Amino acid sequence: MGVPLRVEGRAIGVLNVASTRTPFTEEDQRLLRVVADRVAPAIERGWLVETVEESRRRLAALSQRLVDVQESERRDIARELHDEVGQLLTGLLFRIAGHGAGGGSPQEEMTAIVNDLISRVRDLSMNLRPPMLDDLGLLPALTWQIDRFETQTGIHVEFHHADLDRRFDPQVEITTFRFVQEALTNVARHAGVTKANVNIWASAEALGVRIGHDWRRLCSAADQIMERMKLESLVITRGRDGMVAFSQRHKPTDIPIFGSDQVADVTGAGDTVIAAFTAALAAGASAEDAAHLANYAGGIVVMKRGTATVSQQELLAALDQAPPALRDH
């Protein structure tokens, strides 16, 4: 026998009891409801405490990461000032004092040092915050950064973008610029890399249409995204409506949500879907099969409190429990 665990009219679980001796009576059921009414708020409070603690841990980790990033930037700036700017200023001082003159005239040597010094200071300023980001916007700043990266590293970068030729909120612009800048820095750290791709899509809002539950509009928006971003496959998540997988080779696949639409916590769900979809594609799965696997993974993780992961055993159990389903259009 089971009764729902409810808090403020919202079901958060089920309380089940079993007996191998006598059947349950109406009085037993009434008593079980009373117990469920007492237990449900306590369970909810326990989940809330766990969520708060998890949020505190994540905030502490984020704060530490922020400090680490700031210290790394300060260390790089200090090294640049000491090794590059400091040495140039010392050399200039020697030339002014009449020491260490080479074959050229002192004025030409000092002019060369000053020009080099100006270039180093300009590079340092650009690394901190390029003025063109404030003056011209995100797209010119990213184009400049990519050109500069190619010149410095010799790595060819293919830059695909859509709807970036407009101004965004300043915080969005600087965050996007830093994200691309850090990504390119990570690329340069790997030996043997000769080519990189940077793909940036502003947002579905930039299409200027409200999709809602309109299947034709959704497919049209997906076609535009795939064309502008030069994509072979695309997955669009739709919350309680599941997700849709698009591919250049197959017709769209509309996948209903796996599990219950009464989610416990959406923390990390998007990352889980992206990771599962990407891993499946890398393993040789089709876009449709990868989307099904990602749908299972996302459906499992949203039923867990806090930041959670999905195990191989959970995915296999989900496949046994509910074979992949599709919606017809």
C-alpha positions in Angstrom: 0.0 0.0 0.0 1.3 3.5 -0.8 0.3 7.1 -0.3 1.9 10.2 -1.9 4.2 12.4 0.1 2.9 16.0 -0.5 4.2 19.4 0.6 1.9 22.3 -0.2 -0.1 20.2 -2.7 3.1 19.1 -4.5 4.0 15.5 -4.6 7.7 14.9 -3.6 7.6 11.1 -3.4 5.6 8.0 -2.3 5.5 6.2 1.1 5.1 2.5 0.5 4.5 -0.3 3.1 4.0 -4.0 2.6 2.6 -6.8 4.7 2.8 -10.6 4.2 0.3 -11.5 6.8 -3.1 -9.7 6.6 -4.5 -7.2 4.1 -4.6 -3.5 4.9 -7.7 -1.9 6.2 -9.1 1.6 5.6 -7.9 2.5 9.1 -4.4 1.4 8.1 -4.6 3.6 5.0 -5.8 6.6 7.1 -2.9 6.0 9.6 -0.5 5.8 6.7 -1.8 9.2 5.3 -1.2 10.7 8.8 2.3 9.4 8.9 2.9 10.7 5.3 1.6 14.1 6.2 4.1 14.3 9.1 7.0 12.8 7.2 6.8 14.8 4.0 7.7 18.2 5.4 10.6 16.7 7.3 11.9 15.1 4.1 11.5 18.4 2.2 13.4 20.2 4.9 16.2 17.7 4.7 16.4 18.1 1.0 16.5 21.9 1.4 19.3 21.7 4.0 21.2 19.4 1.6 20.6 21.8 -1.3 21.8 24.8 0.8 24.9 22.9 1.9 25.6 22.0 -1.7 25.2 25.6 -2.8 27.6 26.7 -0.1 30.2 24.2 -1.2 29.8 25.3 -4.8 30.0 29.0 -3.8 33.2 28.3 -1.8 34.7 26.5 -4.8 33.7 29.3 -7.1 35.2 31.9 -4.7 38.4 29.9 -4.6 38.5 29.6 -8.3 38.0 33.4 -8.6 40.9 34.0 -6.3 43.1 31.6 -8.2 42.2 33.3 -11.5 43.0 36.7 -10.1 46.3 35.6 -8.7 47.2 33.9 -12.0 46.5 37.2 -13.9 48.5 39.2 -11.4 51.4 36.8 -11.7 51.3 37.0 -15.5 51.2 40.8 -15.3 54.1 41.0 -12.8 56.2 38.6 -15.0 55.4 40.7 -18.1 56.3 43.9 -16.3 59.5 42.5 -14.9 60.8 40.4 -17.8 59.7 42.6 -20.7 59.0 46.2 -19.7 61.5 46.3 -16.9 64.3 45.1 -19.1 63.5 47.5 -21.9 63.4 50.4 -19.4 66.8 49.3 -18.0 68.2 49.2 -21.5 66.8 52.6 -22.3 68.4 54.0 -19.1 71.8 52.5 -20.1 71.5 54.2 -23.6 70.6 57.5 -22.0 73.7 57.2 -19.7 75.8 56.5 -22.8 76.6 52.9 -22.0 76.4 49.8 -24.2 76.0 51.7 -27.5 76.0 49.4 -30.5 76.9 50.1 -34.1 73.9 52.5 -34.7 73.4 55.9 -33.4 72.2 56.3 -29.8 69.1 58.1 -30.9 68.1 55.3 -33.2 68.7 52.7 -30.6 66.7 54.6 -28.0 63.9 55.1 -30.5 63.7 51.4 -31.2 63.6 50.6 -27.5 60.8 53.1 -26.9 58.8 51.7 -29.8 59.3 48.2 -28.5 58.3 49.4 -25.1 55.1 51.0 -26.4 54.2 47.7 -28.3 54.7 45.6 -25.1 52.6 48.0 -23.0 49.9 48.0 -25.7 49.8 44.2 -25.7 49.6 44.2 -21.9 46.7 46.6 -22.0 44.9 44.5 -24.7 45.3 41.4 -22.7 43.7 43.1 -19.7 40.7 44.5 -21.6 40.7 45.4 -25.3 39.3 49.0 -25.8 37.5 47.8 -29.0 35.3 45.6 -26.9 33.8 48.8 -25.3 34.0 50.9 -28.5 33.0 48.5 -31.3 31.4 45.5 -29.6 31.8 41.8 -29.3 32.3 40.7 -32.9 35.2 43.1 -33.8 36.9 42.2 -30.5 36.6 38.5 -31.1 37.8 38.9 -34.7 40.8 40.8 -33.5 41.6 38.3 -30.8 41.4 35.4 -33.2 43.6 37.1 -35.8 46.1 38.0 -33.1 46.1 34.3 -31.8 46.7 33.0 -35.3 49.7 35.4 -35.8 51.2 34.5 -32.4 50.7 30.7 -32.6 50.5 29.8 -36.2 47.3 27.8 -35.4 44.5 28.3 -38.0 41.1 29.2 -36.5 37.8 28.9 -38.3 35.4 31.3 -36.8 31.7 30.7 -37.4 29.1 33.0 -35.8 25.5 34.2 -36.1 23.8 37.3 -35.0 26.8 38.8 -33.3 26.8 42.0 -35.3 25.0 43.9 -32.6 25.6 45.2 -29.1 24.9 43.0 -26.1 24.9 43.7 -22.4 28.4 44.7 -21.3 28.6 41.7 -18.9 27.6 39.3 -21.7 30.2 40.8 -24.0 33.1 40.6 -21.6 32.1 37.1 -20.4 31.9 35.8 -23.9 35.2 37.4 -24.9 37.0 35.9 -21.8 35.5 32.5 -22.5 36.9 32.5 -26.1 40.2 34.0 -24.9 40.6 31.2 -22.3 39.6 28.5 -24.8 42.2 29.6 -27.3 44.8 29.8 -24.6 44.0 26.2 -23.7 44.3 25.2 -27.4 47.7 26.8 -27.6 48.9 24.7 -24.7 48.4 21.4 -26.5 51.4 20.4 -28.7 50.7 19.5 -32.3 47.5 21.5 -32.7 47.3 23.1 -36.1 43.6 24.0 -36.4 40.8 25.1 -34.1 37.1 26.0 -34.5 35.2 28.7 -32.7 31.4 28.6 -33.1 29.2 31.2 -31.4 25.5 31.5 -31.7 23.9 34.5 -30.0 20.6 33.0 -28.9 17.4 31.6 -30.3 15.8 34.9 -29.4 17.9 36.5 -32.2 15.8 34.6 -34.7 12.9 36.9 -33.9 10.3 34.2 -33.6 8.5 32.7 -30.6 8.5 28.9 -31.1 6.3 27.7 -28.2 4.8 24.3 -29.2 4.8 25.1 -32.9 6.6 22.2 -34.6 7.1 23.9 -37.9 8.6 27.0 -36.3 10.9 24.8 -34.3 12.1 22.9 -37.3 12.5 26.2 -39.2 14.6 27.7 -36.4 16.7 24.6 -36.2 17.4 24.7 -40.0 18.5 28.3 -39.6 20.8 27.5 -36.7 22.4 24.6 -38.5 22.9 26.6 -41.7 24.4 29.6 -40.0 26.6 27.5 -37.7 27.6 24.9 -40.3 26.4 22.1 -38.0 26.0 18.4 -38.9 23.7 17.8 -35.9 21.8 19.8 -33.3 19.9 19.0 -30.1 17.3 21.4 -28.8 16.1 20.7 -25.2 12.5 21.7 -24.4 12.1 21.2 -20.7 9.0 19.1 -19.9 8.5 18.5 -23.6 11.8 16.5 -23.9 14.2 17.2 -26.7 14.5 17.2 -30.5 17.5 15.9 -32.4 18.2 17.4 -35.9 20.7 15.9 -38.4 21.7 16.7 -41.9 21.1 13.0 -42.8 17.8 12.2 -41.1 14.5 13.9 -40.4 14.0 15.5 -36.9 13.5 13.2 -34.0 11.1 14.3 -31.3 11.9 12.6 -28.0 9.5 12.8 -25.1 11.0 13.4 -21.6 12.2 10.3 -19.7 10.9 9.8 -16.2 8.6 12.2 -14.3 8.1 15.9 -15.1 8.1 16.6 -11.4 11.8 17.4 -11.2 13.7 17.5 -7.9 16.7 19.7 -9.0 17.8 20.9 -12.5 21.3 21.6 -11.3 23.8 20.3 -13.9 21.1 18.8 -16.1 22.2 20.8 -19.1 25.8 19.8 -18.6 24.7 16.2 -18.3 22.8 16.3 -21.6 25.7 17.9 -23.4 28.2 15.5 -22.0 26.2 12.4 -22.8 25.3 13.6 -26.3 28.9 14.5 -27.1 30.3 11.3 -25.6 27.9 9.2 -27.6 28.7 11.0 -30.9 32.5 10.6 -30.2 31.8 6.8 -29.7 30.3 6.6 -33.1 26.6 6.9 -32.3 24.2 8.6 -34.7 22.7 11.9 -33.7 19.4 10.2 -32.9 20.9 7.5 -30.7 23.1 10.1 -29.0 20.0 12.3 -28.3 18.1 9.3 -26.8 21.1 8.5 -24.4 21.3 12.2 -23.5 17.6 12.2 -22.8 17.9 9.3 -20.4 20.9 10.9 -18.6 19.0 14.2 -18.2 15.9 12.6 -17.0 17.8 10.6 -14.3 19.9 13.5 -13.0 16.9 15.9 -12.5 15.4 13.5 -10.1 18.4 13.8 -7.8 19.0 16.6 -5.3 22.1 18.8 -5.7 24.8 18.3 -8.3 24.6 14.7 -9.3 26.1 12.3 -11.9 24.6 9.4 -13.9 26.2 6.0 -13.7 26.5 3.4 -16.4 24.3 1.1 -14.4 21.6 3.8 -14.1 21.6 4.3 -17.9 21.3 0.5 -18.6 18.5 0.2 -16.1 16.7 3.1 -17.8 17.0 1.5 -21.2 15.5 -1.7 -19.8 12.7 0.1 -18.0 11.6 2.3 -20.9 12.8 1.6 -24.5 13.5 4.7 -26.6 10.2 6.5 -27.5 9.4 9.0 -30.3 6.6 11.4 -31.0 5.1 11.4 -34.5 4.5 14.6 -36.5 
